[in-house]
Amino acid sequence: MTPAAVRVLLVDDQPLVRSGLRVLIGETADLEVVAEAGTGEEAVERAAAHGPDVVVMDIRMPGMDGIEATRRITGGPAAPRVLVLTTFDEDEHVYGALRAGASGFAVKDMALEDILAAIRVVAAGDALIAPGVTRRLIADFVRGPGPGAERAPGRAPRAGAGITEREREVLTLVGRGRSNQEIAEELFISVATAKAHVARLFGKLGARDRVQLVITAYEMGLVSPSG
């Protein structure tokens, strides 16, 4: 049976950006555009109406910006994952997106094919894009309140109470950006067992995706900014 295509909502105030992504996605078998939006307000409305799996979200838009739209979209039950379009020299926007519940980050000057790959990664829950840069941003985010310091809805708690020693080891490796395959190899366990540990961590820590697990690993002191 062929898996269902990942349903994508494109949000950008530049029609050319949306058009380029829409055309490219139309050439893939595993992704489909279900709606588009040019403002944050439209993004919130169309996310509710169309139920996408992934929202590709611009940050700078007139009216409601992408951070507020992300906060509203990810705040409800069965919320889609949000892939934010950003630039790495705009850390304050990335901090805001993290707190708002974003699951990953793509850079606007990336090749379109790389943005497609990022959509797939976010849809799968493996949400770390450009791990070196993301680790730096998450480390800064954990160290200080930064702009907009309110806690994001669904953010994983700091304490990590109730996790086993093995789950702590798995969380440490997730915090270092390891995939399930790499976790399995380092801990001498099967990939299925690694996936099961990660799934239990989602439940115990209240995390929606691996970005939130990485943040928790930093908050618990399991991972340092140097890796």
C-alpha positions as CSV (number, residue, x, y, z in Angstrom):
1,M,0.0,0.0,0.0
2,T,1.4,3.4,-1.0
3,P,1.7,5.7,2.0
4,A,-0.5,8.8,2.0
5,A,1.3,12.0,0.8
6,V,2.4,14.6,3.4
7,R,-0.2,17.4,3.4
8,V,1.5,20.8,3.2
9,L,0.2,24.3,3.9
10,L,2.5,27.0,2.3
11,V,2.6,30.3,4.1
12,D,4.5,33.2,2.7
13,D,3.6,36.8,1.7
14,Q,5.6,36.4,-1.5
15,P,3.6,34.7,-4.2
16,L,6.8,33.8,-6.1
17,V,8.1,31.8,-3.1
18,R,4.8,29.9,-2.8
19,S,4.6,29.3,-6.5
20,G,8.1,27.9,-6.7
21,L,7.5,25.5,-3.8
22,R,4.0,24.5,-5.1
23,V,5.4,23.6,-8.6
24,L,8.3,21.6,-7.1
25,I,6.0,19.8,-4.6
26,G,3.6,19.0,-7.5
27,E,6.4,17.0,-9.0
28,T,6.8,14.7,-6.0
29,A,4.8,11.6,-5.1
30,D,5.0,11.9,-1.3
31,L,4.1,15.6,-0.8
32,E,1.0,17.6,-1.7
33,V,0.0,21.3,-1.2
34,V,-3.4,21.4,0.3
35,A,-3.6,25.2,0.7
36,E,-1.7,28.4,0.7
37,A,-1.8,31.6,2.8
38,G,-0.2,35.0,2.4
39,T,-0.7,36.3,6.0
40,G,-0.6,34.9,9.5
41,E,-4.3,35.2,9.9
42,E,-4.9,33.2,6.7
43,A,-2.5,30.6,7.9
44,V,-4.4,30.0,11.1
45,E,-7.7,29.8,9.3
46,R,-6.5,27.5,6.6
47,A,-4.6,25.2,9.0
48,A,-7.9,24.7,10.9
49,A,-9.8,24.2,7.6
50,H,-7.5,21.8,5.8
51,G,-5.7,19.9,8.5
52,P,-2.2,19.8,7.0
53,D,0.6,17.6,8.3
54,V,3.2,20.3,7.9
55,V,3.0,24.1,7.7
56,V,5.9,25.8,5.9
57,M,5.8,29.2,7.7
58,D,7.4,32.5,6.8
59,I,8.2,34.7,9.7
60,R,8.0,38.2,8.4
61,M,4.5,38.9,7.1
62,P,2.2,42.0,7.4
63,G,-0.3,41.9,10.3
64,M,0.1,38.7,12.3
65,D,3.7,37.4,11.9
66,G,4.7,33.8,11.5
67,I,5.7,33.4,15.2
68,E,2.2,34.3,16.4
69,A,0.6,32.2,13.7
70,T,2.8,29.3,14.7
71,R,1.8,29.7,18.4
72,R,-1.9,29.6,17.5
73,I,-1.5,26.7,15.1
74,T,0.5,24.5,17.4
75,G,-1.6,25.3,20.5
76,G,-4.5,23.0,19.6
77,P,-5.0,19.2,19.7
78,A,-3.6,17.2,16.8
79,A,-1.6,20.2,15.7
80,P,0.4,20.1,12.5
81,R,4.2,20.5,12.6
82,V,5.6,23.8,11.6
83,L,8.7,24.3,9.5
84,V,9.8,27.9,9.8
85,L,11.5,29.8,7.0
86,T,14.2,31.9,8.5
87,T,17.8,33.2,8.2
88,F,20.4,32.2,10.8
89,D,21.4,35.8,11.5
90,E,18.0,36.5,12.9
91,D,18.3,34.6,16.2
92,E,15.6,36.5,17.9
93,H,13.1,35.2,15.4
94,V,14.3,31.7,15.9
95,Y,14.0,32.0,19.7
96,G,10.4,33.2,19.2
97,A,9.7,30.3,16.8
98,L,11.1,27.7,19.2
99,R,8.9,29.1,22.0
100,A,5.9,29.2,19.8
101,G,6.2,25.4,19.0
102,A,8.1,25.2,15.7
103,S,9.5,21.8,14.9
104,G,12.2,22.8,12.5
105,F,13.9,25.5,10.5
106,A,14.8,26.1,6.8
107,V,16.7,28.9,5.3
108,K,15.1,30.8,2.4
109,D,18.2,30.7,0.3
110,M,18.5,26.9,0.5
111,A,18.0,24.9,-2.7
112,L,14.3,24.1,-3.2
113,E,15.1,20.4,-3.1
114,D,16.7,20.9,0.4
115,I,13.5,22.6,1.6
116,L,11.5,19.6,0.4
117,A,13.9,17.3,2.3
118,A,13.3,19.5,5.4
119,I,9.5,19.1,5.0
120,R,10.0,15.4,5.0
121,V,12.2,15.5,8.1
122,V,9.7,17.6,10.0
123,A,6.8,15.4,9.0
124,A,8.7,12.3,10.3
125,G,9.3,14.0,13.6
126,D,13.1,14.2,13.1
127,A,13.1,17.9,13.3
128,L,16.7,19.1,13.5
129,I,17.7,21.1,10.4
130,A,21.4,22.1,10.1
131,P,22.2,20.5,13.5
132,G,25.3,22.6,14.3
133,V,23.4,25.9,14.0
134,T,20.3,24.5,15.7
135,R,22.3,23.2,18.6
136,R,23.9,26.7,19.1
137,L,20.5,28.4,19.0
138,I,18.9,25.9,21.4
139,A,21.8,26.3,23.8
140,D,21.4,30.1,23.7
141,F,17.7,29.6,24.1
142,V,18.1,27.4,27.2
143,R,20.8,29.6,28.8
144,G,18.8,32.9,28.9
145,P,15.2,34.1,28.7
146,G,15.9,36.0,25.5
147,P,13.1,37.8,23.6
148,G,9.6,36.7,24.3
149,A,10.5,34.4,27.2
150,E,7.0,32.9,27.7
151,R,6.9,29.1,27.8
152,A,5.6,27.5,24.6
153,P,2.5,25.4,24.7
154,G,3.4,21.8,25.1
155,R,7.0,22.5,25.9
156,A,8.7,19.6,27.5
157,P,9.3,20.0,31.3
158,R,12.8,20.4,32.7
159,A,12.8,17.9,35.5
160,G,12.7,14.7,33.4
161,A,11.2,12.8,36.4
162,G,10.3,9.2,35.9
163,I,12.7,8.4,33.0
164,T,14.9,5.4,33.3
165,E,18.7,5.4,33.1
166,R,18.5,3.9,29.6
167,E,16.0,6.6,28.5
168,R,18.4,9.2,29.9
169,E,21.1,7.8,27.7
170,V,18.8,7.9,24.7
171,L,17.8,11.5,25.5
172,T,21.4,12.5,25.7
173,L,22.0,11.1,22.2
174,V,18.9,12.7,20.9
175,G,20.2,16.0,22.3
176,R,23.5,15.5,20.4
177,G,21.5,15.2,17.1
178,R,21.8,11.4,16.7
179,S,19.2,9.6,14.6
180,N,17.5,6.4,15.8
181,Q,19.9,4.3,13.7
182,E,22.9,6.1,15.3
183,I,21.4,5.7,18.8
184,A,21.0,2.0,18.2
185,E,24.6,1.6,17.0
186,E,26.0,3.5,20.0
187,L,24.0,1.7,22.6
188,F,24.2,-1.7,20.9
189,I,20.4,-2.1,20.7
190,S,18.1,-2.6,17.7
191,V,16.6,0.3,15.8
192,A,13.1,-0.8,16.9
193,T,14.2,-0.6,20.5
194,A,15.7,2.9,20.0
195,K,12.4,4.0,18.4
196,A,10.5,2.6,21.4
197,H,12.7,4.5,23.9
198,V,12.2,7.7,21.9
199,A,8.5,7.2,21.8
200,R,8.4,6.7,25.6
201,L,10.4,9.9,26.1
202,F,7.8,11.8,24.0
203,G,5.1,10.6,26.4
204,K,7.0,11.0,29.7
205,L,8.3,14.4,28.8
206,G,5.3,15.8,27.1
207,A,7.3,16.5,23.9
208,R,5.7,16.7,20.4
209,D,8.9,16.1,18.5
210,R,12.7,15.8,18.7
211,V,13.3,19.5,18.9
212,Q,11.5,19.6,22.3
213,L,13.5,16.5,23.4
214,V,16.7,18.3,22.5
215,I,15.7,21.4,24.5
216,T,14.9,19.2,27.5
217,A,18.3,17.5,27.1
218,Y,20.0,20.9,27.4
219,E,17.8,21.9,30.3
220,M,18.6,18.8,32.2
221,G,22.3,19.4,31.6
222,L,22.7,16.2,29.6
223,V,24.2,18.1,26.6
224,S,26.5,21.1,26.6
225,P,26.7,23.7,23.8
226,S,29.9,22.1,22.6
227,G,28.1,18.8,22.0
